[in-house]
Every structure is written in C-alpha cells, then in structure tokens.
Amino acid sequence: MEVACNRAFGAQEPGHPPDEAYILAACELRRFEPRAWALFHDFDTLRQLEADRAPPQTPRSVGGVAGKLVRPALDTTWAGKLLHDLNRVCNVLDPEDRATWEAGAAILHGLLAVRNGGVTHELSAIGHAHIDTAWLWPIEETRRKCQRSFATALALMERYPAFQFACSQAAQYAMMEESDPDLFARIREKAKTGQWIPIGGSWVEPDCNLPSGEAMARQFLYGQRYFERHFGARSRVFWNPDVFGYAGQLPQLMREAGMDRFLTQKLSWNRFTAPPHHSFWWRGIDGSAVLTHFPPADTYTAVATVEEMRYHAANYKDADRGANALYLFGHGDGGGGANAAMIETLARTKDLLGVPRSTIRDPNAFFDLLEREAGDFAAVEGELYFEYHRGTYTSQAEIKRLNRLIEGRLQDLDLLCTLGVLADAAVPSRDAVEALWRVLLVNQFHDILPGSSIAEVYIRARRELGELADAAQAMARQMLDTLCEGGPAAPFNPIGFARDEIAAAPDGALVRVVAEPFCAGRVVAAQERVRVEQAGDDAVVLDNGRLRAVLAADGSLRALIHAGSGREAMAAPGNRFVLHDDQPTEYEAWDIDPFALETGRACDGAARFDIVADGPLRGAVRFEHRIGKASRLVQTVRLDAGADILAFDTEIDWRERRRLLKVAFALAPRAPHATYETMCGAVERPTHANADADLAQYEVPAHRWADLSERGFGVSLLNDSRYGYSTFGSTMTLSLLRGTMSPDRGADIGAHRLRYALYPHAGDWAAAGTVGEAARFNRPLLWFRGGWPKIAAQSLVRAEPGHVVIDTIKPAEDGAGWIVRLYESSGGACEAVLRFGVPVRSVRRSNTLEDDLGEMALHDNSCRIALRGFQIATLRIA
C-alpha cells in the first residue's frame, strides 16, 4: 500500500501545507463471491444498454467543433424486451437470497445471447495506461506510477487469459529494468505470450513540433533498438496519442525508422475545424505515407461503458470505407490502467445486439485488419496542425533555449567523434554518447519541452539540461584537444554550409573566419568594413555595403535596405515589442487564446541607447527598455562586416504575469503564405483568415526561421531559441516570453537570453539560402586550441547542389563505418553529389536504424543520389 498526501494536481508548495490532514482511517477485507460478481456485470452491462436507448446527441470531444452526433437509438423492439426482462430480473432476483440467483441469471443470459446482424461495427479493444513521463508530478513519481499500473496489468493477465495490454515509451521500460527488475522480467515473459504488447518505437512519447529532425530520428533509433534488444522485435506503429500537433515530416521519419502505421487522438480537441477522418493515409511533405488512425471514442483513456462503445461506433467517420476502429481502455496517468470491471463488460459485449462487436485485440492485428480496408481511405497531406495549445511553442522558454543549444552540441560531438574514429584517436563510447542523447530525449517529452508541467519538473529539467549542455561541450572540447596537432588556435566549422563571417577568437578578438563545410577554417584579413553613423539625435545608421539599417533612438528599425536588390525590407518601423493580455479560459500554460491578439499594446521605446561598437568589423548599438510593469530588456543590435543579416542580441529580466511578449516586424513583401522551417524541411501557412482553418493558425510552430517572400524579394526572420511565430498580412511576429501561472506559478520569471535576426534577400528563401543562414546563426564555430589535424584539413564531406543539407555525421552504432544523414531542403527533386574528403571504400544506403539497404556506386571518391523534394537519406560510409 502506498499513501500520498498532496493537494489537487500534485501541488505541494513549501510553506503551504494541505488544507486538511489526511488520515488512513480503515482498511477492509472482503470475501470474493464469483457468482455475485458475474451477476452484477451481466445485469449492469444490459442496464447500461437499456439506458442508452435514446442517447443524447452531443459530442464528447473537448473542442466541441464536431457538432451534433447522430447516435442511433436502439431498435424499439429490442429496447422494449430489455426493459421488460430487466424488470423481470428485479422481480425474481433477491441479492440476499442465493436461491433466486439462478433464475435471474437465466433471464440475463438469454438477453446476452442476442447477437448483432451480419454487418456491424468491429471494435478492437486494447488495454492501456497512458502515463505521462512527467506532468503534474516529477519523473520520480512516474516510476511509481509505472510500477503500480504495470503490476496491475500483469495481475489481470493471470486472471483473464484473453486480456492484452499495449504499452509504449522505451524510457519507462528502462525505468522498470533499473528499479524493479523482477517486474521487468515478468513483463518480458508476458510479451513472449502475446498478452503484453510493447509498442511505439520511440524513447518517450515526444512533442512532435519542437524537436529537430535529428532529435526525432534519435527518439526512434534508441527506442527501436531498445525494443529489439529486450523484446526481440521493432514496432511498426508510432504510438503518440497525446501531443500538440504533428510536423509534416513525421511520416517520412517514421518510415525511415521502420514504422508505417501511426496512432494518435489529440486532434479531436480541435477548436475551429473537426478532422474529417479517423482512418486515412497521412502523406508527409516528401510524399511518404503512413496508415493513420484516430480512435473515434475521442479518448485514449476509455472506461468500457456501453454508452462509450456505442459513441465510438457512431462517431467513426470512415464507416463507409471500413468497419474497424481501435478502442483504448484503461485509466491513465497512474490510475491503474484497465481494470477487471472493464474486461468483464467487454466480455459481455463481444457480440451483443446494439453494441459494436468487441474483441480485445493486439493493435498490430488491428492495423492488419485496417490495412485490408485501406485501399479506399482518403489521403491527408502535410502537417496535422492542432487547433489548440499554441502557447506550448513559448512556455518555459529556458527549457526551449537549452533544448536547441543541446541539439546542436550533441551533433557537434557526434561529428568530432567521427573525426576521432577516422584519425584512430580515442573517442567516447557509443553508450556514453547515447546516454547524453537519452537525457535530451526524455526532456523532449510532450509535457516537458512544451512547458506544461509543474515547477518541480522544471527544477529538475533545468538542472539536467544545464549539466547536459556542459557535458556535451566538455566532451567536444576534449575531442578537439585530442585531435589538435600544435600551432596557433584554429577555427573549425561543424555544419554543412561554408562560412565567411566575423567571429570571436578564443582570446576575445574579432576576426574574419573562412571555412568550408565540416572543415578547419582560416583567419584571414577582412576586406569589408562596417560604418556606424549617428543621424541626428534620434537615429543611428549601420552600413556594411550589403545592408543599411536605420535604427531609431527608441530601438525600432526604421529601415533596412538590401543593397543587392535595392529593396527596402520594412513596410513600417519594425522590432516593435508588443505586450498582450494572456489569460486563457483554461489550460493556461498550454494555450494562447485568439482574443489575446486583440489586446496587443506597444511597449514604450528605449529609455536610452549607446553605440557600443563602431567598426571596422562590427557595428553595434545597445538599447535599454522597460517592459510592462516590472521587466527590463537590454538589446544590442549588431551588423558585422560582410554579413547579410542584422542581428538582435537580447537579454530580458522578465517579471510579468499573464502577459505575452512578442516582437513584430512590418515587412515589405506581400504574399498569401509565409514559410516556416520544420523538421528537415519547410511548410507554408496562410497569412490571411479566409477560412476557419486559416484563422485557426494565428500562432504556429517553427524551428530556426520563418520567411515572407514575394516574387524576386523576401525577408527571413531567424531565431536561436524561440518556436512561436505568426504572420498576418505582411506583419510577422516572434513570441518571446509568456507569464503563465498554472501549473507553475513562477514560470519564466527571471533572466533570459535570446537572439533573432533579419535576413533580407533577393529571390525566395530557398534560392537565397535561408536554411544555411539559420544554421550559421544557431551553430557557432568551434576552435582547436593548437592547430588543426590532417583529418580536418579539407571538408569531410560536402554536398551539391547547395540546397542539399548534410545535417548529421556520426559513428555507426555498431562501430562499422560512419553515418551521413542529409535531406533536400527546398522541396524540389534533384540529383545530389556527395564528395568525400577522406578515402572511402564503400557507400551503402541505410536508414535511421542503420540497416543495410544496398551498395551505391562510388566514383572518384564521390557518389550520386537522387532525392525527392524534402527527402531524408541516410548513408553508411566505410
């Protein structure tokens, strides 16, 4: 027995004890009577069915956009017989007199024997216990929730041989392996018998908007490897029912990890438009398709009532294409999962007239049935945008900053380990590197990274991620020191784009660095200069010959001229800070409600400004602002020699509560769609509100950039740690901070550091190389302390054409060679050429799981590969 003493939703604040004392007053032991138990469930199942004879016509989904649901009434003859015979049972059966039980049971058995017709809805039921890896409790409590729920499921398997239980999240299995090995061994035994079904293929159930493409690939790589190692099989189903939207690159990432089936449910919560299908082919931005299913019960914690099962059948939107749908039953989040009463009800509704034909079934077997019907299913293209919980792109900003920082540092470390392997140097083990990735992956869980957990979760997450950032940097530093060969400090470029930029050397001096992709660079003489001029008392001009920026004394950007095209990037002064009232009607940390957009008030201009760098390599102006009631913002606007971007380095001491801070830019280009970076690709979204679905996208997720382009000219807004954007008309905003108070009263209070930049360009974002600019903005140069090694003297590998991005280089998990992961970034098919800077014996096609998919032709130490638009490719090099 375990007893806890806490307030609602786990709240237990220091100095604030519970309102009442909790006392365990009594425990009772009762003798179990199987006949009484059976009679109760016989009667109760039929009573529930009779009670639903004329069901109310209301949807059960949270958003309520589905409108009225036509749920059929029971056949009147059947409903009349139910009422008549149940009344007879009440007259015949006396619970206190066992002699009457047999007569009552006979009437009930007669009713339960009434079967459905030849065609009816087929409900595949599976026991489940959705357990958030953290939310209104810390991860330590999740271990206990898993132990309780998993032990309950195992006990039910002994009692009910037909019961099956599906469980996702490799990280939770790893917790059990570590803290309760006996329980874990029992789980593995039941997995062998088919009653326990490991499913999902990911390390945790991650957020599907904010992680990078490589981070999502690692979710699948480490999750699938864990399932294969401990349960002997990979999952074909990506199981992620509870996240806040699904990036359009997910179908391809799933398929690259051996999964061609997807289960989720959250879009039933949509507030503006209802998803048109429950079963469909989801086609990603590259054309990859996965068979997708949304359980029509509108929940992943069903409780096996007759009303709920009848709703499930009536709500199924694809009944004209097939009869099968999946039903997940069991209390979630520590409630114990499925229980005996649910299993008893399902046993009685296996084929009961008026209730869908119900079978407890392995989800893999369900998808096999669904696949037989799938030839007629509709296709849904691109991202599955969730019309709810848009605040999750911004809440708990420091966690998001650390997430982006660590994603880059771990990729740096993988690259340096590859160089070390090729140079026969000592490198960290793959287990050691995987351990670092695992910490990041757990903190990309869909209630940690989005910012929707309690304070205790973020105390731990900030500590873990801070230590992880330092550990990854220290291991990278060690690799750089191991590889260096003496001489002056030398820069190293860890990304797949060439660089020519002003950077700070290890001694702090500004220098011009030129570097090819994945290669050591050189410090060279700077030919271009920045001029800084004060234009009267109220403006400063920064001009490097490529960009001319006019900054007003209040910190706004009056003008930004792109010299190459002669175009003005601004339609009106930009870099305006705007505060919005941010008081959602519910789900505070999750939501930014649409009415918040009507409350925007421009913040006062800067109280003072100072020129802090006046060339020749950097021009910079520092502005000091007061924001809201008690917050301060210090911003340095900077333009470097030879740069094509104007950068805004920002520090904020944030004290506002229930306010949303955005920065707004009124841009000169006009277009019906803006483009936003997503995992290994980009997605267009409307800049208007012509239809409800357009209006719903008033706040959208993006990774390192968003862009507004018209024919011949555009402007990209880059960022280093923020994910929430919006574009209406030609005004683009970036959400900087929120001040939510539930479930964490102190969320985001304190110091924040962030950077963003404007990149005006000729042509569209793809032709202008926005992806490369964003990569350079997010991934700084590394430095060898004493001369570069021979292995880094030329690009390890480079891709042509320039819109083919080499995103990741890492040692192979099995130690045989090294892995290159690349993608086509512009959305157009091409033939790519990879040129290697080290001798290569073979190049083989692979995937995220590093399977061998066949040899590729190698010629002059290079290879060619045909790519679809936005295609991801993984190669194994030896």
N, C-alpha and C positions, 0 to 999 in steps of 0.2 A: 504494500500500500504506500502511496506517495501523496502527501498533502501539501498544498502550497497556499500561501497567504499573500494575496496581492489584489490590487484594485482592478477595475474593468480594463481590458486590453493590456494587461500586464503592467500597468503603471505602478511604480513603487519608487517615489522620489525621496531623496534624503530629507529628513525633517518633516515629511508628510506621511505619517503612518496611515494605514487603512482607517476608514470611517468607523468600522466596527471590529471588535475582536472576533476571530474565527475559532470555534471550538469543535473538535470532533466529539460529538456527544454520544454516539452509539453505533455499533455495527451489529447486524443481524444475520444469522444463518438460517436458510430455509431449505426444506427438502424439495427436490425437484420431482414433479409429477408429470411424466411424459404424456399421458393421456389428456391431462388438463391443458398442457401446452399445445398439443395438436388441436384439440377442440377450439381453444381460443383463436388460433391462427386460421383454422377453417372458417369459423364464424366471422372473424374480423376482416379477412380478405373479401368475403362476399358482402359484408356490411358496407365496406368502402365502395364496392362496385355499385351497389344499390344507391348509395348516397350521391353518386356521380351520374344519376340517370338523366338529369337536366343540368349539365355543367354551365357555370358562368363563362361568358365569352370575353375573358380578359387575358392578355398575355402575361407570362411570368418573367419576361426579360426585364432587366433593370432599366434600360433606356426607355422602354415603352413605345418605341417607334413602330413596332410591328402592327399596331392597330388591333382591332378585334380579331380574335381567333375563332374560326368556325369549328368548334369541337362537337362532334355529333352526340346527340342524345342516344341513350340506349334504345334498342328496339322495344316498343311498348309491351309486347307480349313477354319478352324476356324480363323486362323490368318488373312487370306485374307478378310473374312467377317468383322472382327473387323476393319481392316484398311479402308475398303470401307465404312462401316456405320459410323464410327467416322468422316471420311471425309465429309459424308453427313450432320452430325450434324453441323460441322463447316460451311458448306454452308447454312444451314437452319436457325441456331440459331444466333441471334444477341443479345448479352448481354444487349444492351441498349434499346432493343425493346421487352417488355414483351409479346407482341402478338405472338412472334416467339417461346416462351419458350415451349409451349405445344407440338408443332411439334418436337422439339429437344428432349423433354423428352420422347415422344413416341418411337423414334428410340432407345434411350438409354435403356428404359425399355424392349424393345424386345431383346436387347443383354444381359441384365442382367438376362433374363429368361432362357438362355441356360444353361442346367444343366449338371453335371457330369454323368458318367455312373454308373452302379450298384456297381462297386468296385472302391474305390478311397481312398486316404489317409484321415484320420479323424484327424483334428487339433482341439484340445481342448484349447481354448484361455482363459487366466485369467488375469485380470488387476492386476498390481503390481507396487510397487515403492520401489525398492531395496534402502534402506537407511542405509549406514554405520553408526554405532553408534558413531564412530569418525574416522577421516582420515585426510583430508586436511582442517579440521575445528574442533573446540573443541566440546565437548558434549553440551555446552550451545547452539551452533548453531544447533545441531541435534534436540533439542526441537522445534526450529522454523521450521526446515525442515519438521519435522513430522506434526506440526500444519498445514502448508501450503498444504502439499501433502494429508493429511487425509481429510482436508476440501474440497479440490478439488474432491477427490473420492466421498465424500458424496453428493456434488452438482451434480455430474454426475449420481448418483443413482436416484436422483429425476427426472432428465431429461430423463434417459434411464433405464426403469424398468428391462431390461434384463442384464444390466451391473452388473458384480460381481468383487470383489476386494479382493485379498488374502494378508494378512499382518502377518508377523512373529514378533518375539522378544518381549517377555513379558515386558522387561525393557522399551521399547518405549511406550507401553500402559501405564505402570506405570508413565512415564513422563507426559503423557496426563492427566491421572487421577489426578495428582498433580497440573499441571499448567493450564489446560483448562478443568475443569470438565464438562462443557456444551458440548464441543466437544466429550469427552469420553462417555457421556450419549447418544449422537446421534449415536456413533459407536456401542454401545451396542444394541440400538434399531434396527439398520440395520443388526446386527449379528443375531438377532431374526428372521428377514425376510429372511435371507439366502443370502442377497446381499454382506454383509461384512463377510469375512471368516477368523477368527483367525486361524493361522496355525503355526506349527514349534515345539512347545513343549519345547523350551529352553529359558533361561533367555535372552541371546543375541544369535547372530549367532557366536559361538565361534571358535577360532582356534581349529583345530582337530588333531594337532600333539603334542603340548606342554603341555596342561593341564593334571594333574594327572587323574587317573581313578575316584577318589572320587570327584574331582572338576567337571568332566564331569557329574557324577551322580547328583551333586547338580544343575548343569545347568538344567537338566531335572526335578529334584524334584521340584525346586522352579518355573520353567517355567510352568510345567503341573499343579501344584497347583494353580498358578495364573489364567491360562486359565479356569480351572474348577470352580474356585471361582467366576470369573467375567462373564464368557460366558457359563457356565453350561456344558462344555464338555472338554475332553482332546483331544489332537491332535494325530492322528495315523501317521502323516507324520513328519519326521525330515527334516526341510526346511533349507538348508545351501548351497546356490549356489556358494559362492564366496570365499572359503577358500583354503589353500595351501597344500592340501593333507589330507588323511583320514586314521587314525590309524586302524589297523586290528581288534581291539576290539570294534569298534563302533557299528557293527550290534548287538552284544550282549547287549551293554549298551542301545541302542535304545529299543530293545525288553523288557529289564528289566524295561523300563520306559513307556511301553505301546505303542511303535511305531514300526510298522512292514513295514513302507514304507519310502523311502529316496529319496529326490530330491537334486541334485547338478548339476553343469555345468562346473566347472573350468578346468577339465581335458582336455577339448577341446583345451586348450592353450599348451598342451604338446609340447616339442621341439624335442624329439627324436622319440617317437612312438605314434601313434594315438590309443586312446581307441577303442577296437574292437566292442563295443556295446553301444547303447543308452538305451536299456531296458534289464535288466538282474537281476538275483538273486545274491546279494552280500553276500558271505559267509565269516564270520569272523573267527578268529583264533581258536575259540572254536567250530565251526560248525554252529553257529546261522546264519540264513539267513534273509535278508530283500529285499523286492521288490524295485528295484532301477531304477531311470530314469534320464537321462541327456537330457534336451531339445535339439533337433537337430538343432535348429536355431543358436546354438553356442553363445547364449547370453541370459541373464536374463533381458535385457532391450530392448526388441524388440519394433519396432515402427509401426507394422501393415502395412507395404508396401506389395504390391503384390509380388515383387521380393523376399522379405524376407520370405514370406509364401511359395512360390514355392521352395526356397532353403531349408527351413525346411523339406518339404516333400521329396525332392530328396536326402537330406543328411541323412535321417533316415536309420540307418544301420540294423535295425531289421524288415524291411518291409516284409521279407519272413516269419516272425513269427506273425506279427500283423499289424494292420492298424492305431493304435492310438499313438499319441505323444502330449506332452504338450508344449504350447507356452505362454511365459510370456511377456506381453506387457506393456509398460509404461516407461517413463523417470525416471531414478533412481537418488539417492543422492541429492534430493532437486529439481529435475527438474519437479516435479509435478505429476509423475506417468502417468497413462493413460490420454488421452485427447479425446475430442469429435471427432476429425478427425479420430483417430484410431478406435473408436467404429463404426463410420459411414462406414469405409472401411470394417470392419469385418461383418457388417450387409449385405453388398452387395456381399460378397464372401462366404456367408453361403453355397451355392451350385452352384458356377459359374464354367462353364467348363474351365479347365486349371489351376484352383486354388484348393488346398485341401479343402475339405468340412470343414467349420469352424463353431465352436459352442463355445460361451462363456460358460464355464463350471467350476463348483466347482472342485478344484484339488482332493478332496476326491472322487467325482464322476468319475473323470478321472482315478484315481487309481483303482476304482472298475472295469472300463472297461479294464484297463491294466491287472488286475488280472485274468480276464476271458481268456486272451491270454497267460498268463504267464507259462502255462504248458510246452511250447516248448522253453522258454527262456534259454539261456546259464547261467552258474554259473561262477562267478569270485571269486577267492579265495584270502583271505588275504588282506593286506593293499592296498589302492589305492594311490600309490606314485605319486606325482605331479612332473613332469619333468620341474620344473621352480621354481623360487622364493626360492632358497635354502638358501639365505642369511637371511631369516626370522628366522632361528634357532639361529642366533647370534646377529643380530642388536639390539641396545638398551639393552645392557647387564644388566644394573642395574634394569630395569623392570623385566627381567627374573630372576635375583637373588632374588628380593623381592617376585616374584610370588612363587618360590619354597619354600622360607622361610615361607611365609604366609600359603601356603597349609599345611605345617607341623604344624604350630602353631594353626591353626583352628582345625585340627584333635586332637591336644593335648587338646584344650579347650573342644571339644565335649566329649572326654574321661573323663576329670575331672568333667564335668557336670554330666555325667552318675554316676560316683562315688558319687557325691554330692546327687543325687536323691536317690541312694541306701542307703546312710547314713542319709537320712532325713535332709540334710543340705540345706541352702539357695543357690539357683543356679540362674544364669541369665535366663531370659525367652527365649523360643524358638524364639520369634520375635526378641529379641536383638541379638541372635546368627545368625539368618538368615540375619539380616541387615549387619553384618560383612561379611558373605559369599557373599552377593549381591555385595558389593563393589569389592571384588576379581573377581566375575564372569563378571561384566561389563568390568573390565580391562583385561579379557581374550578374549575380542572381537578380531576378526580376523585382525584388523588393529592396535590394541594397543599392545597386547602381542608380536606379531611378529616383531614389530619395524618399521612399515611402515607408520607412521603418522607424522604430523608436530610437531615442537618444542613445541607449546602451549599445545598440547595433553600430551606430556611427562612431562611438568612442573606440570600439574595437576596430572598425574598418579603417579609420584614420591612422590608428597606430600600425595596423598590419600593412596598409598600403604605403605608409611612410617608410617603414622598415624595409619593405619590398623594393621601393624605389632606390633606397640607399644600397641594398644588397646587390641589385642588378647593376647599378653604377659601379660598385666596388669590384664586382667580378669582371665587368667590362674593362675597368681600369687595370686590373691585374693582367687580363689578356693583352692589352695594349703594351704594358710594361714587358710582358713575356716576349712579345713579337718584335719590339723595337731593337735596333742594332747600333745605337750610338750616333751621336751627332746632335745638331740643333733640333728643337721641338718641331714637329711636322704635323700638319692637319690631315685628317682622314675623313672622307665623305662616305657615310653609311647608307646612302639611299641610291636609287637607280636613276637619278637625274644629275646631270652635270651642274656644277656650281661656279659662279663668279660673283663673289659677294664680299662685303666688309664684315669682318668678324673680330672678336676679341681674342688675342693670343693668350697663352697661359699667364703671361706677365701683365695682362690687362690692356696692352697697347692695341689700338685698332689697326688692322692690316687688311690688305686685299688678298683673298684666297681664291685660287682657281683649282678646281678638282673635277676629274671625270667620275662617272658612277662607280661606286664600290672600289674606291681607289684612294691612295695617298694624294694629297694636293700640294700646291706650291704657294708660297707667299711671294707675290710679285708687286712691282711698282704700280700704284694706282694712277691711271691716266685721267679719269674723270673726277670732277670736283662738285661739291655742294656749295651753293651760295645761300647765305642767310641775310635777309634784308628786313629792316623794320619799315613798314609802310605807314607812316604817321604814328599816332598814339594808340591806334586800335587794331593793328593788324601786323602780322609777320609773314614774309614770303620765304618758302623753301623751294629751291630750284636746283635740280641736278642735270638739266638738259634733256631729261626724259619725262619728268613730271614737274609741274609747277603748282605748288599748293599754297593757297592763301588762307591763313588761319586768323580768325578774329580774336580780339582780346578776351572774348567770353568763352573761348575754347571751341567754337563751332568752326566747321570747314566751309569757308565761303566759296571756294573754287578749287577745282583740281583739273588741270589741263594736261591731256595726254599729247606729248609733243609729236609722236609719230603720226598721229592722225589729225592733230589739231583740234580734237574734240574736247569739249567740256564734259566732265563726268557727272557734275552736280546740276540738278534742276532747281535746287534751293539749298540754303545752308544745311549741311549735314553734321554728323557727330553730335546730334542733339540728344541729351539724356532726358528720358520721359518716365515719370512715376505713374503707375496705375494702381487704383484700389484693387486688392487681390483677396477677395473674401468669397471663395466658392461656397455654393449652397451645401455641399457635402464633399467628402474626400479631399480635405484641404491640401495636403502635400501632393496629391495626385493631379489636381485639376487647376486649370485656368479657365474660368467660365467666360463665355463670349461677352457678357456685359462689362467685364473688366476693361475691354478695349475702348469702351465709351467714356472711361474715366481718366484717360491719359492727361497729365499736366506736365508741361515742360519745366524742367528744373531751372533754377537760376543759373546764369552764366558763371564763368570762373571768377573768383574773387581777386585773383592775381595771376600773372604769367611772367615767366623768365626764360630768356634764351640760355640754354644750358650747354649747347654745342653749336659752334658757328663755323664748322668745316675744318679742313677741306674734305675729310672723309665722311663726316656725319653732321647733319644739321638737326637740332632738336630744341623743342620748346616745351617747357613744363607749365602745366596749368593746375591750379588748386580750386576745387569746387566744394561747396556744401550741398549735400543731397538730402532732401526730406527734412525730418525733424532733428536728426542727430548724427547723420552719416557724413563722412568726408571721402572725397575722391581726388587722387593725385594722378595726373595723366601726363606722360611725356610723348609728344607726337614727334616722330622721327622720320627723316629721309636720308638714306645713305647714298654715297657716290655710286653711280651705275645701277641703282636699284629701280625696279619697276613697280614697287609697292610703297605706299605710305602707311607706316605702322603706328599703332596707338598702344603704348605700354601703360597699363592701368593698375593702380593699387586702390583698393576700396576698404575703408573701415566701415562695415555695414552694421547699422543698428535699427533698421526699420522693421516693423512688424506688419504683416499682412499688406505688403506693398510689393509690386513687381517693377523692377528697374529694367528698362530697355534702352538701347541706343539706336537712333533712327537716322537713315540716310535717304534723302530725296534724290533719286538717281535720274540722270538724263534719259537713258534708254527706256523705251516703252515696248512691252511685249505681253501677250496673253498668258504666258507661262514663264515662271522662273525655274532654274535648275538647281538641284541640291545634291551634294555628294552623299552617297550611301555606301554600304559595304562593297568595295571593289567595283564601284560603278556610280551612276547618277540617275536621278529621277526628276521628271518635270511635274510641277504642280501649278494650279491656276493662280493668277494674280487678280482674279475677279470673283464675284459671287453670283454667277448666272444661275446656278442650280444649287439645290440643298447640299449636294456632295462637295461642291466648290466652297460654299460658305463654311462647311464643317472644317475645312483645312485652314483655319485662321491662325493656327500655330502648328508648326511642322518640325520634325526632327531632321537634322543634317549633321554630317561629320565635320570636315575641315573647311568647307567652303559652300557658299551659295552664289548664284550668278544671275544677273538680269542682262540679257543681250538682245539687241535688235540687229537687223542686217548691217554688218560692217563694223559694229562697235558694241562693247558691253563693259560691265563693271562686276568684278567678283568681290565678295566680302569674305575674307579669310578669318579664321579664329584658331586659337591654340587649346581651348578647353571648354567651349560652350557648344550646346547642341540645339537650342531652340531658336528658330527663325520664323519670320512671317514676311510676306510681300503682298501688299495691296496696291494696285495701280503700279506706280513706279517707286513707292517708298518701301525700302527693305529695312527690317529691324532685326536686331540680335538681342535675345533675352540674356541679361547679365546675372541678376540675382532675384530671389524671392525671399519673403519673410514669413514663412508658414509657421503655425504654432501647434499643429496636430498632424501626426502623432508625436512630434518632437518640438516641445515648446521653444527651444533655443536654436532651432535650425538656422544655420548660415550666419548667425551673429559672429562678428569678428573680422579679421583681416583676410582679404582675398587678393590674389594676383592673377591677372589675365591679360591677354594680348589679342588684338584683332588688327586687320589691315585692309586697305582698299587697293584693288588691282584693276585699274582701267586698261582696256586692251582693244586693239583692232580685231575684227572678226569675232567669232563666237568663242565660248570658253574652251572648247576642245582645240581649235586652231591656235588659240593664244597660250595653251599650256598651263591652264589654271591648276590642274592636278599637280604638276611639278612645282609651281609656286607655293601651293599649300603644303606639299611635302617638305620643301626647304624651310618654310615658316615654322613647321612643327618639329623638325628633326635637326638639331644643331650639329655642327661639325664636331668630331672627336679629335683628340690630339695625342700623338705619340710623344712621349717626353724626350726621346732621344733618337730621332731618325727613323724613317720607315723601313720595314723589312722588304726583302725582294718580292715576297708574295703580294705585297700591296703596291708594287711599282707601276702596275697597269691595272685596268678595270678587270675585276674577277670575271664579270660577265656584263654584257651590255646588250640592249635590245633595240632593234629598228623595226618599224618607224617609231617616232618619239611617243606616240600615244599608247604604245605597249609598255606597261609598267611592270618591272620586276619588283615585286612587293616584299618577298621574303627569301632569304638564303639561310639554310640551316643544315647541320649534320643530319644524316639519315638516322631514324630511331634505332635501326638495327646495326648501325656502325658501318654499313656498306655504302660508301659514297656520300654524296651531299644532295640536298634538295633545293630546287629553284621553283618558286611559285610566282606566277605572273598573271596579268589579266589585260584585256583590251579595254581601255578606259573611255573611249569616245562614243561607243555604241555602233561602230561600223566594222564590218568584216574586213580582214586583211590577212596577208601572209607576213608573219613576223620572222625575223632573222635574229638568232642569238649568237653572239661572238664571244668566245671564251678567252680569258687572258692567261689561263694555265693549260698545260697539255691535258686533253680529255680523251679517254679511251672509248667511252660509250655514253650515249644519251638514251634514256628509256622513258616512255610515257608512264605516268603514275597518277595518283590521286591523293586526296587528303590523308588517307590511311596508309599511303606509301606502298600500295600494291604494285606489282609489276604488270603493266598493261602492254608491253611490247617495245621492241627496239625502234629507234628513229635513225634516219640516215645522218651521218656525220661527214662533213666535207670541209677541209681546210680549217679544222678546229672550230667549226660553226655548224649550226643546224637551222632548219626552217620548220615552221609550224603554222598551219592555217588556223585562224581564230575567228569565231563568230563575234559580233559586237557584244561587249561586256563578258566574253568568255574567260573563265579562270582555267589555267592549265598548270599542272604540277609535273615536273621533270625530275628524274633521278640521274645524277651525273657520277661517273666513275672515271 
